[in-house]
Amino acid sequence: MVAWAIAATTALFGDAEWAVRLAAPFAHALTATGLYLLGRSMFGGWAGFWAGFLWLTIPGVFFSSNIISTDPLMLPSWALGLYAFWRLTVTRAWIWAVLVGVAIGLGLQAKYAMLYFPVGMALAAWWVKPVREALSGWRWAPIALIALLIISPNIIWNALNGFVTASHTAENLDLNSPRFFNLDELFEFEIGQALLIGPLIFAALFALFWRAIRRSASLTDEDKFLLAFVLPAFVVVSTIAFVTRANANWAVVCYVGAITWVAGRFIASKMSRRFLAAAAALNIAFGAAIVAAPFAPDFSAQFKNVRASLRWEETAREIALRAAAQPGEAPFTAVLVDDRATYFELAYYWRHARRAGAPLPPVRMWLLHGYARNSAESIDPMRAEESGRVLVVHSSRDYVPFVAADFSNFRRVERLTVPLGGEYNRELEISVAEGFQPAPRDAAFRQRLLEMQGRR
């Protein structure tokens, strides 16, 4: 879905950064529309308005509207699919079953986190009798068949390629981490959730959780329905955060239902409506800070997720200067990087220079484990025939000895420092290597790797 969205917007407007990212804000607008429809159908028009409006004001939307990534493109399918599933529950009309299947299939083409949706459906059917009745009479069949039909090209491709996206997902989970059961990671994840949807909405959500626990007998079908689509992702990802680590956005699907739930229950009284207005105002203030952040690098660099995206054009320019052939020296046959973010940033920011005929070497990925574990490593691993003279760009100094062991000749040249703002810099180690001869990834190698990771 990300590839299709980028292809569509860049076909119309060219490959400038704003054109690459253009689909993201439109996707969030569709998500807000889904929340409006769902809230209106469940709780009335004003609840629908507040659900859609609150979605557009949460800090996570301000931040991700400027990023073309999987989450913004999956969320419209989740929101509209949730609305369609509720309408199926209420009307039993087959067309809504068809639309639920389409939503699940398209959502899966954006991100596998859409798999939480059928889990939510099962939980809702267990808790809510009208949902069970709506899925009876074979109404579940078009949902499953249409979703499978839409996602089948993805499944077939994975079957022909060793289910590489599954291994990539496992890589993101960091299951090889030497550190498990971390309260600090769980705490950081929960703080991230409060920042993602806003602290007041997060507090309101926990108030609803507490009410659901204490007064479970008073929960309506609407409460149980939404809770079924909130709890799975939130509980699973919180557990992952405690066991290893989790990024703040991994549970984002649960907040479609959560914000609808908050809007629906907090619309009942004048005091609670004031709370919703205060939550939106606070979130808009956070959003204004996010919008202003690029114009204040000293401020924006304070945030880890923002810092990782800063000053890549300057970084690519500095690496290009070092990759250019120098008088009296043999040209570089490749630029080797040990981080997929560096790989993709160089590919993007060197595009104009390459089109203009600049003699920039090809960018290649170093394979830490000896085999590909993400798309960059699969597409462009280091090739033995290009190992005559290689410029090596290290994103992590810890891996320098491991990279050095894969070459017959290796020398460290310099440390490249790119200021990001405030006291933060992007530190890259630059080396020159020759004779690519990968060391065996045997038990001794894995032991050294675990020891290094344990010291980090």
Order of alpha helices (4+ residues) and beta strands (2+ residues): alpha-alpha-alpha-alpha-alpha-alpha-alpha-alpha-alpha-alpha-alpha-alpha-alpha-alpha-alpha-alpha-alpha-alpha-alpha-beta-alpha-alpha-beta-alpha-beta-alpha-beta-beta-alpha
